[in-house]
């Protein structure tokens, strides 16, 4: 199983409404991008994430599924039109589990 984790830090233009819309758009990717087996996103509640306030976790069966996810038009739409206009920084981390 492939696990894709993304942490988001928002810029000064990031209103709560815009951040909420990013979360809606991220959740909508499941079922609209082949290869996603699990998807969740949410808000950090501990304050231990060095200014990153929101996170995304996506699981895939194969590395190929992850590679196809990146350029998929649904994913590109979310990144280009909802995330990039309000992001300060993104941290992405991918790994393969032995499960």
MMTF fields as JSON, N, C-alpha, C and O atoms, coordinates in Angstrom:
{
  "mmtfVersion": "1.0.0",
  "mmtfProducer": "UNKNOWN",
  "numBonds": 395,
  "numAtoms": 396,
  "numGroups": 99,
  "numChains": 1,
  "numModels": 1,
  "chainsPerModel": [1],
  "groupsPerChain": [99],
  "chainIdList": ["A"],
  "bondAtomList": [4, 2, 8, 6, 12, 10, 16, 14, 20, 18, 24, 22, 28, 26, 32, 30, 36, 34, 40, 38, 44, 42, 48, 46, 52, 50, 56, 54, 60, 58, 64, 62, 68, 66, 72, 70, 76, 74, 80, 78, 84, 82, 88, 86, 92, 90, 96, 94, 100, 98, 104, 102, 108, 106, 112, 110, 116, 114, 120, 118, 124, 122, 128, 126, 132, 130, 136, 134, 140, 138, 144, 142, 148, 146, 152, 150, 156, 154, 160, 158, 164, 162, 168, 166, 172, 170, 176, 174, 180, 178, 184, 182, 188, 186, 192, 190, 196, 194, 200, 198, 204, 202, 208, 206, 212, 210, 216, 214, 220, 218, 224, 222, 228, 226, 232, 230, 236, 234, 240, 238, 244, 242, 248, 246, 252, 250, 256, 254, 260, 258, 264, 262, 268, 266, 272, 270, 276, 274, 280, 278, 284, 282, 288, 286, 292, 290, 296, 294, 300, 298, 304, 302, 308, 306, 312, 310, 316, 314, 320, 318, 324, 322, 328, 326, 332, 330, 336, 334, 340, 338, 344, 342, 348, 346, 352, 350, 356, 354, 360, 358, 364, 362, 368, 366, 372, 370, 376, 374, 380, 378, 384, 382, 388, 386, 392, 390],
  "bondOrderList": [1, 1, 1, 1, 1, 1, 1, 1, 1, 1, 1, 1, 1, 1, 1, 1, 1, 1, 1, 1, 1, 1, 1, 1, 1, 1, 1, 1, 1, 1, 1, 1, 1, 1, 1, 1, 1, 1, 1, 1, 1, 1, 1, 1, 1, 1, 1, 1, 1, 1, 1, 1, 1, 1, 1, 1, 1, 1, 1, 1, 1, 1, 1, 1, 1, 1, 1, 1, 1, 1, 1, 1, 1, 1, 1, 1, 1, 1, 1, 1, 1, 1, 1, 1, 1, 1, 1, 1, 1, 1, 1, 1, 1, 1, 1, 1, 1, 1],
  "groupList": [{"groupName": "UNK", "atomNameList": ["N", "CA", "C", "O"], "elementList": ["N", "C", "C", "O"], "formalChargeList": [0, 0, 0, 0], "bondAtomList": [1, 0, 2, 1, 3, 2], "bondOrderList": [1, 1, 2], "singleLetterCode": "X", "chemCompType": "L-PEPTIDE LINKING"}],
  "groupTypeList": [0, 0, 0, 0, 0, 0, 0, 0, 0, 0, 0, 0, 0, 0, 0, 0, 0, 0, 0, 0, 0, 0, 0, 0, 0, 0, 0, 0, 0, 0, 0, 0, 0, 0, 0, 0, 0, 0, 0, 0, 0, 0, 0, 0, 0, 0, 0, 0, 0, 0, 0, 0, 0, 0, 0, 0, 0, 0, 0, 0, 0, 0, 0, 0, 0, 0, 0, 0, 0, 0, 0, 0, 0, 0, 0, 0, 0, 0, 0, 0, 0, 0, 0, 0, 0, 0, 0, 0, 0, 0, 0, 0, 0, 0, 0, 0, 0, 0, 0],
  "groupIdList": [1, 2, 3, 4, 5, 6, 7, 8, 9, 10, 11, 12, 13, 14, 15, 16, 17, 18, 19, 20, 21, 22, 23, 24, 25, 26, 27, 28, 29, 30, 31, 32, 33, 34, 35, 36, 37, 38, 39, 40, 41, 42, 43, 44, 45, 46, 47, 48, 49, 50, 51, 52, 53, 54, 55, 56, 57, 58, 59, 60, 61, 62, 63, 64, 65, 66, 67, 68, 69, 70, 71, 72, 73, 74, 75, 76, 77, 78, 79, 80, 81, 82, 83, 84, 85, 86, 87, 88, 89, 90, 91, 92, 93, 94, 95, 96, 97, 98, 99],
  "secStructList": [7, 3, 3, 3, 3, 3, 3, 3, 3, 3, 7, 6, 6, 7, 7, 2, 2, 2, 2, 2, 2, 2, 2, 2, 2, 2, 2, 2, 6, 6, 6, 6, 1, 6, 6, 3, 3, 3, 3, 3, 3, 3, 3, 7, 1, 1, 1, 7, 1, 6, 6, 7, 7, 3, 3, 3, 3, 3, 3, 3, 1, 1, 2, 2, 2, 2, 2, 2, 2, 2, 2, 7, 2, 2, 2, 2, 2, 2, 0, 0, 0, 0, 0, 4, 4, 4, 3, 3, 3, 3, 3, 3, 3, 3, 3, 3, 7, 7, 7],
  "xCoordList": [0.84, 0.0, 0.891, 1.924, 0.469, 1.187, 0.421, -0.791, 1.128, 0.525, 1.112, 2.33, 0.234, 0.595, 0.057, -1.15, 0.965, 0.592, 1.004, 2.118, 0.105, 0.41, -0.001, -1.104, 0.891, 0.59, 0.521, 1.302, -0.421, -0.658, -0.441, -0.902, 0.263, 0.426, -0.115, 0.333, -1.071, -1.773, -1.172, -0.561, -1.351, -0.82, -1.843, -2.919, -1.5, -2.334, -3.659, -4.583, -3.772, -5.015, -5.998, -7.09, -5.625, -6.414, -7.506, -7.283, -8.677, -9.824, -10.314, -9.98, -11.098, -11.64, -12.52, -12.523, -13.265, -14.111, -13.278, -13.65, -12.151, -11.295, -10.659, -10.552, -10.241, -9.665, -10.721, -10.443, -11.932, -13.015, -13.299, -13.564, -13.246, -13.491, -12.39, -12.675, -11.143, -10.064, -10.385, -10.232, -10.827, -11.15, -12.283, -12.236, -13.302, -14.404, -13.882, -14.229, -13.05, -12.509, -11.604, -11.642, -10.793, -9.943, -10.779, -10.499, -11.803, -12.651, -13.355, -13.593, -13.685, -14.394, -13.519, -14.034, -12.202, -11.329, -11.591, -11.465, -11.955, -12.221, -13.447, -14.481, -13.33, -14.401, -14.318, -15.004, -13.466, -13.303, -11.914, -11.666, -11.011, -9.668, -9.413, -9.405, -9.206, -8.953, -7.706, -6.717, -7.786, -6.631, -6.671, -5.972, -7.475, -7.578, -8.41, -9.562, -7.814, -8.546, -9.064, -10.031, -8.418, -8.809, -8.347, -7.274, -9.153, -8.776, -9.403, -10.59, -8.598, -9.12, -8.312, -7.148, -8.941, -8.239, -8.865, -10.015, -8.097, -8.622, -7.669, -6.63, -8.064, -7.368, -6.527, -6.976, -5.302, -4.448, -5.072, -5.474, -5.155, -5.725, -4.699, -5.051, -3.438, -2.436, -1.546, -0.976, -1.423, -0.518, 0.944, 1.814, 1.237, 2.619, 3.195, 4.272, 2.499, 2.866, 3.627, 3.594, 4.303, 5.183, 4.479, 5.056, 3.236, 2.495, 1.672, 0.869, 1.848, 1.005, -0.309, -0.318, -1.404, -2.681, -3.638, -4.573, -3.415, -4.314, -3.503, -2.373, -4.101, -3.411, -4.317, -5.54, -3.682, -4.361, -3.642, -2.412, -4.407, -3.857, -4.607, -5.834, -3.862, -4.451, -3.717, -2.489, -4.463, -3.865, -4.172, -5.254, -3.179, -3.268, -2.766, -2.044, -3.145, -2.631, -1.225, -0.426, -0.91, 0.38, 1.034, 0.379, 2.342, 3.067, 2.552, 2.51, 2.164, 1.62, 0.35, 0.142, -0.497, -1.7, -1.333, -1.967, -0.304, 0.165, 0.697, 0.407, 1.468, 2.021, 0.919, 1.054, -0.158, -1.28, -2.131, -2.773, -2.137, -2.902, -2.379, -3.171, -1.072, -0.471, -0.953, -1.388, -0.892, -1.313, -2.804, -3.263, -3.555, -4.969, -5.687, -5.439, -6.565, -7.234, -8.009, -8.043, -8.624, -9.35, -8.371, -8.624, -7.261, -6.243, -5.643, -5.494, -5.302, -4.71, -5.66, -5.216, -6.963, -7.936, -7.909, -7.897, -7.9, -7.879, -6.598, -6.645, -5.468, -4.187, -4.112, -3.799, -4.396, -4.205, -5.218, -4.871, -6.464, -7.518, -7.951, -8.598, -7.607, -8.044, -6.871, -6.883, -5.865, -4.746, -3.706, -3.387, -3.179, -2.077, -2.372, -1.476, -3.589, -3.835, -3.712, -3.517, -3.825, -3.787, -2.699, -2.655, -1.845, -0.845, 0.417, 0.879, 0.942, 2.269, 3.302, 4.345, 2.992, 3.938, 3.179, 2.127, 3.74, 3.198, 4.347, 5.446, 4.08, 5.046, 4.39, 3.362, 4.977, 4.426, 5.398, 6.616, 4.834, 5.631, 4.916, 3.729, 5.629, 5.054, 5.873, 7.102, 5.182, 5.89, 5.064, 3.857, 5.744, 5.113, 5.078, 6.098, 3.89, 3.766, 4.037, 4.012, 4.288, 4.522, 3.309, 3.402, 2.188, 0.948, 0.401, -0.637],
  "yCoordList": [-1.173, 0.0, 1.245, 1.287, 2.249, 3.508, 4.571, 4.717, 5.308, 6.356, 7.703, 7.87, 8.647, 10.0, 10.965, 11.04, 11.699, 12.648, 14.046, 14.244, 15.012, 16.402, 17.282, 17.15, 18.177, 19.174, 20.536, 20.837, 21.366, 22.671, 23.799, 23.731, 24.821, 26.067, 27.159, 27.287, 27.942, 28.911, 30.308, 30.663, 31.097, 32.462, 33.457, 33.063, 34.729, 35.784, 35.972, 36.572, 35.474, 35.589, 34.456, 34.414, 33.566, 32.358, 32.624, 32.474, 33.016, 33.178, 31.796, 30.795, 31.745, 30.46, 29.841, 28.623, 30.677, 30.157, 29.482, 28.422, 30.094, 29.511, 28.204, 27.246, 28.17, 26.946, 25.84, 24.691, 26.197, 25.218, 24.659, 23.465, 25.515, 25.056, 24.104, 23.148, 24.343, 23.403, 22.037, 21.024, 21.996, 20.715, 20.009, 18.792, 20.753, 20.171, 19.593, 18.474, 20.361, 19.914, 18.693, 17.784, 18.665, 17.502, 16.256, 15.204, 16.366, 15.197, 14.7, 13.501, 15.607, 15.246, 14.47, 13.888, 14.453, 13.699, 12.196, 11.481, 11.716, 10.283, 9.934, 10.595, 8.915, 8.516, 9.173, 8.769, 10.198, 10.903, 10.737, 11.173, 10.107, 9.823, 8.334, 7.851, 7.608, 6.171, 5.891, 6.621, 4.828, 4.399, 4.814, 4.222, 5.822, 6.228, 5.187, 4.937, 4.579, 3.597, 4.192, 3.696, 5.25, 5.896, 7.339, 7.627, 8.256, 9.662, 10.302, 10.117, 11.059, 11.849, 13.129, 13.177, 14.163, 15.421, 16.115, 15.853, 17.005, 17.687, 18.722, 19.031, 19.251, 20.343, 19.798, 18.937, 20.308, 19.962, 20.532, 21.695, 19.73, 20.212, 20.29, 20.645, 19.967, 19.988, 21.22, 21.597, 21.854, 22.994, 22.597, 23.451, 21.318, 20.835, 20.713, 20.142, 21.237, 20.985, 22.141, 22.299, 22.939, 23.991, 24.923, 25.304, 25.287, 26.214, 25.571, 26.249, 24.272, 23.551, 23.258, 22.616, 23.723, 23.661, 22.597, 22.214, 22.11, 21.127, 20.0, 20.199, 18.826, 17.683, 16.857, 16.874, 16.135, 15.234, 13.898, 13.851, 12.807, 11.467, 10.732, 10.638, 10.215, 9.459, 8.126, 8.082, 7.05, 5.724, 5.172, 5.372, 4.469, 3.831, 2.399, 2.073, 1.55, 0.179, 0.098, -0.729, 0.951, 0.843, 2.203, 3.242, 2.176, 3.405, 4.022, 5.245, 3.183, 3.681, 4.499, 5.52, 4.062, 4.824, 6.213, 7.202, 6.287, 7.583, 8.444, 9.639, 7.846, 8.6, 9.114, 10.199, 8.364, 8.799, 9.871, 10.675, 9.883, 10.856, 12.278, 13.206, 12.46, 13.787, 14.604, 15.74, 14.071, 14.847, 14.721, 15.331, 13.947, 13.762, 15.124, 15.943, 15.374, 16.679, 17.104, 18.292, 16.169, 16.521, 17.02, 18.029, 16.314, 16.726, 18.075, 18.963, 18.223, 19.481, 20.646, 21.731, 20.442, 21.506, 21.951, 23.147, 20.989, 21.322, 22.08, 23.104, 21.581, 22.222, 23.616, 24.582, 23.725, 24.991, 26.064, 27.243, 25.67, 26.662, 26.887, 27.89, 25.976, 26.118, 26.19, 27.013, 25.336, 25.299, 26.369, 27.182, 26.38, 27.3, 28.773, 29.484, 29.267, 30.691, 31.091, 32.268, 30.12, 30.486, 29.757, 29.865, 29.039, 28.274, 29.098, 29.849, 28.932, 29.461, 28.374, 28.603, 27.18, 26.077, 24.755, 24.632, 23.78, 22.42, 21.461, 21.621, 20.475, 19.419, 18.102, 17.734, 17.39, 16.107, 14.993, 15.167, 13.84, 12.692, 11.439, 11.255, 10.58, 9.352, 8.157, 8.209, 7.094, 5.884, 4.649, 4.729, 3.506, 2.224, 1.428, 1.264, 0.926, 0.118, -1.346, -1.734, -2.133, -3.558, -4.373, -5.588, -3.716, -4.383, -5.295, -5.925],
  "zCoordList": [0.0, 0.0, 0.0, 0.668, -0.76, -0.857, -0.078, -0.241, 0.764, 1.576, 1.152, 1.082, 0.876, 0.446, 1.504, 1.732, 2.143, 3.187, 2.737, 2.252, 2.899, 2.561, 3.732, 4.264, 4.126, 5.156, 4.496, 3.593, 4.951, 4.35, 5.361, 6.5, 4.922, 5.663, 4.739, 3.599, 5.226, 4.381, 4.477, 5.484, 3.417, 3.384, 3.947, 4.398, 3.917, 4.492, 3.748, 4.296, 2.517, 1.744, 2.05, 1.485, 2.916, 3.175, 4.207, 5.408, 3.736, 4.634, 5.053, 4.419, 6.109, 6.556, 5.478, 5.295, 4.766, 3.682, 2.597, 2.096, 2.233, 1.196, 1.669, 0.903, 2.922, 3.488, 3.541, 3.199, 3.972, 4.02, 2.629, 2.481, 1.61, 0.242, -0.222, -0.943, 0.175, -0.146, 0.436, -0.246, 1.684, 2.317, 1.583, 1.407, 1.152, 0.383, -0.926, -1.302, -1.615, -2.903, -2.742, -3.571, -1.688, -1.444, -1.213, -1.788, -0.374, -0.092, -1.349, -1.495, -2.248, -3.478, -4.458, -5.413, -4.238, -5.145, -5.054, -6.048, -3.859, -3.717, -4.548, -4.451, -5.347, -6.24, -7.611, -8.549, -7.714, -8.984, -9.59, -10.714, -8.843, -9.349, -9.151, -8.019, -10.242, -10.124, -9.275, -9.329, -8.504, -7.727, -6.273, -5.45, -5.927, -4.522, -3.79, -4.144, -2.759, -1.967, -0.666, -0.088, -0.214, 1.034, 0.974, 0.444, 1.515, 1.549, 2.77, 3.041, 3.508, 4.616, 4.718, 4.322, 5.252, 5.482, 6.675, 7.029, 7.293, 8.458, 9.013, 8.43, 10.175, 10.843, 11.993, 12.75, 12.115, 13.255, 14.525, 14.55, 15.566, 16.82, 17.941, 19.066, 17.662, 18.731, 18.705, 19.728, 17.531, 17.423, 17.381, 17.549, 17.161, 17.154, 15.751, 15.581, 14.738, 13.35, 12.702, 11.481, 13.503, 12.979, 11.995, 10.977, 12.297, 11.45, 10.36, 9.719, 10.129, 9.177, 9.894, 10.945, 9.332, 10.04, 9.529, 10.233, 8.302, 7.709, 7.073, 6.625, 7.048, 6.472, 5.585, 5.718, 4.677, 3.747, 3.78, 3.775, 3.814, 3.718, 2.61, 2.636, 1.643, 0.539, 0.445, 0.52, 0.282, 0.129, -1.25, -1.801, -1.792, -3.106, -2.977, -2.034, -3.918, -3.925, -4.493, -4.052, -5.471, -6.165, -6.345, -6.264, -6.592, -6.902, -8.193, -8.328, -9.137, -10.398, -10.156, -10.811, -9.226, -8.89, -8.375, -8.742, -7.521, -7.026, -8.162, -8.229, -9.048, -10.176, -11.101, -11.668, -11.262, -12.093, -11.414, -12.089, -10.104, -9.306, -9.51, -9.675, -9.501, -9.601, -10.782, -10.592, -12.0, -13.165, -13.509, -14.475, -12.738, -13.058, -13.059, -12.175, -14.027, -14.135, -12.89, -12.57, -12.188, -10.964, -9.899, -9.24, -9.736, -8.775, -9.17, -8.331, -10.442, -10.929, -10.685, -10.309, -10.895, -10.649, -9.186, -8.897, -8.269, -6.847, -6.497, -5.815, -6.96, -6.659, -7.267, -6.571, -8.557, -9.268, -8.886, -8.814, -8.641, -8.448, -7.008, -6.708, -6.12, -4.735, -3.75, -2.835, -3.934, -2.99, -3.295, -2.427, -4.503, -4.824, -4.552, -4.098, -4.809, -4.541, -3.068, -2.765, -2.145, -0.721, 0.064, 1.289, -0.597, 0.145, 0.393, -0.466, 1.574, 1.879, 1.648, 1.036, 2.152, 2.058, 2.089, 2.718, 1.398, 1.406, 1.673, 1.141, 2.496, 2.77, 2.392, 2.959, 1.439, 0.997, 1.352, 1.303, 1.711, 2.114, 1.63, 1.902, 0.916, 0.376, 0.866, 0.91, 1.228, 1.623, 1.285, 1.06, 1.254, 0.992, 2.271, 2.941, 2.613, 3.817, 3.483, 2.315, 4.479, 4.304, 4.728, 4.902, 4.891, 5.31, 4.252, 4.457]
}
